[in-house]
Amino acid sequence: MRIKNHPLPAISAGTSRQITSLHFGHAKTTQKVYIQSSLHADEIPGMLVSHYLRQSLLALEQADAIAGEIVLVPVANPIGLAQDIQGSAFGRFDLATGINFNRAYQYLTPLLIEKLTGRLGSNERENTALIRREALAILAQWQSSNEASALKKTLQSLAIDADIVLDLHCDNQAVMHLYTGTPLAKATMPLARYLGARALLLSVLSGDDPFDESCSRHWWELAQHFGSETPIALGCQAVTIELRGESDLTHGFALQDANAILQFLMQAGHIDGDAMPMPEALCQATPLEGSEPISAPHAGALVFTKNVGDLVAAGESIGDVIDPISGKVTPLISSVAGVLYARVARRYAQHGMRVAKIAGALAYRSGNLLSM
């Protein structure tokens, strides 16, 4: 294992932070996997999964069983991890800018088109190598204006030339679910099966440039721009893994999830050996545009009558909002049929607050599809 430290610019005199990346295997081939955890720094389950991944990857490295390089960043966001406000963790948004740590990564397609026009050939492998070099060069020129943007530049630069990118998150209260690009659905289903995911949510453009999409989106956009006569692979399979809920932090879950990721990497050819047979799929891929966010129609106590993982019919209630002053009780009705895959942990809802998400099969939304 090789340890690399990536310093971040100090925001004040006498302070310093860094991102630490752990590198397993070797970089003698072009094969590369990148895994990071807790980009939203108050989402801790990924850290424990990374702990067990580290142990397994050390053993695999000693056995010379890693094909290429696997990069693990167990703490992707030291900035957010230090944002503790009177005993409450605040790791989703940068306090200095108000921007979500999983938004505003570099959108590479326009500059890549400019740099690649007239240079791509008929060899897909050579095209892949050229695209990766130019993407790294673009990121090297990114002038970060603050500590948070420097963090994003570091993370995107570490991941941009990887075949597989796994971004480990969790929700408030949730079942295992994944987000990825629509063109990557087939390649991601084995991961969903190994992890036991209850939802696999797809989009070609979710909005606001999240980390995973900023690593993979340019591949299918370049292929569309240059046309079928120029062979361009889907050179990066980037997936956001939502490791259930914030409080689902157990050794059992973490060991199970780390092993599932390793089995997927073995099945994908990045670890030597025969992967275990894939379990039966617990979900089908559905469009992120079909995911319904349920919002509170008024303020009040939030009482759920459906649990995460429950199947919900269109027109069915998942809970109630109860105004403690007027006594008004309003059911929360789903307009789509699907699985209730996430809900908030709070039990008091403010007017308009998103309180749950249901994975419907039919696309009906547009615009920015992710929550804040």
C-alpha positions in Angstrom: 0.0 0.0 0.0 1.3 3.4 -0.9 -0.1 6.4 1.0 -0.3 9.8 -0.6 -1.2 13.1 1.1 -2.8 15.9 -0.9 -2.6 19.2 1.0 -5.5 21.6 0.9 -4.9 25.4 1.0 -5.1 26.8 4.6 -8.1 29.0 5.1 -6.6 30.7 8.1 -3.1 31.1 9.7 -2.0 28.1 11.7 -4.4 25.6 10.1 -3.9 22.9 7.6 -5.9 19.9 6.2 -5.2 17.2 3.7 -6.8 14.4 1.8 -5.2 11.0 2.2 -5.4 8.4 -0.6 -4.4 4.8 -0.2 -3.1 3.1 -3.4 -3.2 -0.7 -3.7 -1.7 -2.9 -6.4 0.3 -1.2 -9.1 -0.2 1.3 -11.9 1.7 -0.7 -14.5 -1.5 -1.3 -16.5 -4.3 1.2 -17.4 -6.7 -0.6 -15.1 -7.8 1.6 -12.2 -10.6 1.6 -9.6 -11.3 4.6 -7.4 -13.4 4.4 -4.2 -14.1 7.3 -1.8 -16.3 7.6 1.3 -18.1 10.3 3.3 -18.0 13.1 0.7 -21.0 14.3 2.8 -18.9 14.2 5.9 -21.8 13.4 8.3 -22.5 10.2 6.4 -20.3 7.7 8.3 -21.2 4.2 7.1 -18.8 4.5 4.1 -15.9 5.1 6.5 -16.5 1.7 8.1 -16.9 0.0 4.8 -13.6 1.6 3.7 -12.0 0.3 6.9 -12.8 -3.3 5.9 -11.9 -2.7 2.3 -8.5 -1.5 3.4 -7.9 -4.7 5.3 -9.0 -6.9 2.3 -7.1 -4.9 -0.2 -3.9 -5.2 1.8 -4.3 -9.0 1.8 -5.1 -9.0 -1.9 -2.1 -6.8 -2.7 0.2 -9.2 -0.7 -1.2 -12.0 -2.8 -0.6 -10.0 -6.0 -4.3 -10.4 -6.8 -5.0 -6.8 -7.8 -5.1 -6.2 -11.6 -3.9 -2.7 -11.9 -4.5 -0.1 -9.2 -7.2 0.4 -6.6 -7.3 3.8 -4.9 -9.2 4.2 -1.7 -10.0 7.6 0.0 -11.5 6.7 3.4 -12.1 10.4 4.4 -13.1 12.3 1.3 -14.1 15.5 3.1 -11.9 16.6 6.0 -13.5 20.1 5.7 -17.0 18.9 6.4 -15.8 16.5 9.0 -14.6 19.4 11.1 -17.9 21.4 10.8 -19.4 20.5 14.1 -21.9 23.1 15.3 -22.7 23.0 19.0 -22.6 19.2 19.0 -24.3 18.6 15.7 -22.4 17.4 12.6 -22.8 19.6 9.5 -21.0 17.9 6.7 -23.3 18.2 3.7 -22.7 21.9 2.9 -19.5 24.0 3.0 -20.1 26.6 5.7 -17.9 29.1 3.9 -19.8 29.0 0.6 -23.1 27.3 1.3 -22.5 24.9 -1.6 -23.1 21.1 -1.3 -19.9 19.2 -1.2 -21.3 16.8 -3.8 -22.2 19.5 -6.4 -20.3 21.9 -8.6 -17.6 19.6 -10.0 -16.0 20.4 -13.3 -18.1 19.7 -16.4 -15.5 18.6 -18.9 -17.4 17.9 -22.2 -17.2 21.3 -23.9 -13.4 21.7 -23.4 -12.8 18.0 -24.3 -14.7 18.5 -27.6 -12.5 21.5 -28.3 -9.3 19.7 -27.5 -10.1 16.4 -29.1 -11.6 17.6 -32.5 -9.4 16.2 -35.3 -7.3 14.1 -32.9 -9.4 11.0 -32.3 -8.8 7.9 -34.4 -10.2 4.5 -35.2 -8.6 2.7 -32.2 -10.9 2.8 -29.1 -8.2 2.0 -26.6 -6.0 4.9 -27.9 -9.0 7.2 -27.9 -9.7 6.2 -24.2 -6.1 7.0 -23.2 -6.2 10.4 -25.1 -9.5 11.4 -23.5 -8.2 10.6 -20.0 -5.0 12.6 -20.6 -6.9 15.6 -21.8 -9.4 15.4 -18.9 -6.5 15.3 -16.4 -4.9 18.3 -18.2 -8.1 20.3 -17.9 -8.4 19.5 -14.2 -4.8 20.5 -13.7 -5.7 24.0 -15.0 -8.7 24.3 -12.7 -8.0 27.4 -10.6 -9.6 26.6 -7.2 -10.7 29.7 -5.5 -11.2 28.3 -2.0 -10.6 25.3 0.2 -13.8 23.5 -0.9 -13.1 23.9 -4.6 -9.5 22.6 -4.0 -10.9 19.6 -2.3 -13.2 19.0 -5.3 -10.3 19.4 -7.8 -8.2 16.9 -5.8 -11.0 14.3 -5.7 -12.0 14.6 -9.3 -8.4 14.5 -10.4 -7.8 11.3 -8.4 -10.8 9.6 -10.0 -11.0 11.0 -13.6 -8.8 8.3 -15.2 -10.5 5.3 -13.4 -12.5 2.6 -15.1 -14.8 2.3 -12.0 -15.6 5.1 -9.5 -17.6 4.2 -6.4 -18.8 7.1 -4.2 -20.0 5.8 -0.8 -22.8 7.8 0.8 -25.9 7.1 2.9 -29.3 8.7 3.3 -31.2 9.7 6.5 -33.2 6.5 6.7 -33.0 4.2 3.7 -32.6 0.9 2.1 -29.5 0.2 0.0 -29.8 2.1 -3.3 -27.6 3.3 -6.2 -27.4 6.2 -8.6 -25.6 6.0 -11.9 -25.8 7.2 -15.5 -28.5 5.6 -17.8 -25.9 4.2 -20.3 -24.2 2.4 -17.3 -27.3 0.5 -16.2 -26.4 -2.9 -17.5 -22.8 -2.7 -16.2 -24.1 -1.6 -12.7 -26.7 -4.3 -12.2 -24.1 -6.8 -10.9 -23.1 -4.3 -8.3 -26.7 -3.8 -7.3 -27.2 -7.5 -7.0 -24.1 -8.1 -4.9 -25.1 -5.2 -2.6 -28.8 -6.2 -2.4 -29.9 -2.8 -3.6 -33.7 -2.1 -3.6 -33.4 0.7 -6.1 -31.1 1.5 -9.0 -31.8 5.1 -10.2 -30.7 6.2 -13.6 -30.2 9.6 -15.3 -28.1 11.1 -18.1 -28.3 14.5 -16.5 -29.3 14.8 -12.8 -28.3 18.5 -12.5 -25.7 20.6 -10.6 -22.7 18.4 -11.5 -22.4 15.9 -8.7 -19.1 14.0 -8.3 -20.1 10.7 -10.0 -21.7 12.3 -13.0 -18.7 14.6 -13.5 -16.5 11.5 -13.8 -18.6 9.6 -16.3 -21.0 12.0 -18.2 -18.4 13.2 -20.7 -17.9 9.7 -22.1 -21.4 9.2 -23.4 -21.6 12.9 -24.5 -18.4 12.6 -26.5 -19.6 9.4 -28.1 -22.8 11.2 -29.1 -20.9 14.2 -30.4 -18.3 12.5 -32.5 -20.6 9.8 -33.8 -20.4 6.1 -34.4 -17.5 6.3 -36.8 -15.3 7.4 -33.9 -15.1 4.5 -31.3 -15.4 6.0 -27.8 -16.0 3.6 -24.9 -18.0 4.2 -21.8 -14.6 4.8 -20.1 -15.8 5.4 -16.6 -18.5 3.5 -14.6 -19.2 5.9 -11.8 -21.8 4.9 -9.2 -23.1 6.6 -6.0 -23.8 3.9 -3.4 -26.2 4.9 -0.7 -25.4 2.6 2.2 -28.8 2.6 3.8 -29.3 5.2 6.6 -27.1 7.2 8.8 -27.6 5.0 11.8 -27.1 1.8 9.9 -23.5 1.6 11.1 -22.6 -1.9 12.2 -19.7 -4.2 11.7 -22.0 -6.7 10.1 -23.3 -4.3 7.4 -19.9 -2.9 6.7 -18.3 -6.3 6.3 -21.2 -7.4 4.1 -21.0 -4.3 1.9 -17.2 -4.4 1.6 -17.3 -8.0 0.5 -20.1 -7.2 -2.0 -17.9 -4.4 -3.5 -14.9 -6.8 -3.7 -17.1 -9.5 -5.4 -18.2 -6.9 -8.0 -14.6 -5.8 -8.7 -13.6 -9.5 -9.0 -16.5 -10.0 -11.5 -15.4 -6.9 -13.4 -11.8 -8.2 -13.7 -10.1 -5.8 -11.3 -9.3 -8.5 -8.7 -8.1 -12.0 -9.6 -10.2 -15.0 -8.8 -13.7 -16.3 -9.4 -16.5 -14.1 -8.0 -19.3 -15.7 -6.0 -22.5 -16.2 -8.0 -24.6 -13.1 -8.1 -27.7 -13.1 -5.9 -31.0 -12.5 -7.4 -31.8 -8.9 -8.2 -34.0 -7.2 -5.7 -34.8 -4.3 -8.0 -35.0 -3.2 -11.6 -33.4 -0.1 -12.8 -35.7 2.9 -12.9 -35.3 6.5 -14.1 -34.4 9.1 -11.6 -37.0 11.2 -13.4 -39.5 8.7 -12.0 -38.5 9.1 -8.4 -41.1 11.0 -6.5 -40.1 13.3 -3.7 -42.9 13.5 -1.1 -43.1 17.0 0.5 -44.9 18.1 3.6 -48.0 20.1 2.7 -47.9 22.0 6.0 -45.9 22.0 9.2 -46.5 19.4 11.9 -45.6 16.1 13.5 -44.4 13.6 10.9 -45.8 10.0 11.5 -44.8 7.4 8.9 -47.1 4.5 8.3 -44.8 2.9 5.7 -41.2 1.7 6.4 -38.3 2.1 4.0 -38.2 -0.8 1.6 -42.0 -1.1 1.5 -43.8 -1.2 -1.8 -46.2 1.6 -2.3 -49.2 1.7 -4.7 -50.1 4.9 -6.5 -52.6 6.8 -4.4 -51.5 5.1 -1.2 -50.5 7.0 1.9 -47.0 6.6 3.4 -47.7 8.6 6.6 -49.4 11.7 8.1 -48.5 15.3 8.9 -50.3 16.4 12.1 -50.7 20.1 12.9 -50.4 20.1 16.8 -52.3 23.4 17.1 -55.2 23.0 14.7 -55.4 19.2 14.8 -55.3 19.0 11.0 -54.2 15.6 9.8 -53.0 15.4 6.2 -52.0 12.1 4.7 -48.8 11.9 2.5 -50.0 10.4 -0.7 -47.7 8.8 -3.3 -48.7 9.5 -6.9 -46.4 6.7 -8.2 -46.1 3.0 -7.6 -42.7 1.9 -6.4 -40.5 1.2 -3.4 -40.2 3.7 -0.6 -36.4 3.8 -0.6 -35.6 6.8 1.6 -37.1 9.0 4.2 -36.0 11.7 6.7 -35.0 10.9 10.2 -36.7 14.0 11.7 -40.2 13.7 13.0 -41.2 17.3 12.7 -41.8 18.6 9.2 -41.7 22.2 8.1 -43.9 23.3 5.3 -42.6 22.1 1.9 -39.9 19.9 3.4 -39.0 16.8 1.4 -39.7 13.9 3.7 -39.5 10.7 1.5 -38.6 9.4 -1.9 -40.3 6.7 -3.9 -38.7 5.0 -6.9 -41.4 5.0 -9.7 -40.9 3.3 -13.0 -42.1 6.0 -15.3 -40.2 9.2 -15.9 -42.2 12.4 -15.3 -39.8 14.9 -13.7 -37.2 17.2 -15.3 -34.7 19.8 -14.2 -32.5 19.3 -11.2 -33.4 15.8 -10.0 -31.3 15.6 -6.8 -32.1 17.0 -3.4 -30.1 19.9 -2.1 
